[in-house]
Amino acid sequence: HITGGVTALFATWVLGPRRGRFFDAQGEPLEVPKPFPGHSVALQLLGTMVLWFGWFGFNPGSALLLGGPNNGEIAARAAVSTALAGAAGGGSAL
């Protein structure tokens, strides 16, 4: 996580603020930032579903690598925990 965080910090430093939102064409700061248009709800949902599907591959899959006698039970519990965590997150977001 720290690698991703540091990378994002440097990327925002290099890229700077959004063009045209905080500064005009001459580089002068605007008194009031321009409004930020809304995003695509369909793409947000698609990204969420892709990420959630990836969790189902990662969490139970890594539980299968433990090498114990009851790998299936551990992987099943990891899958149920992943599903419940996603449902709880979605419910709390509402």
Helices and strands as residue ranges (DSSP letters): H 2-15, H 41-64, H 71-93
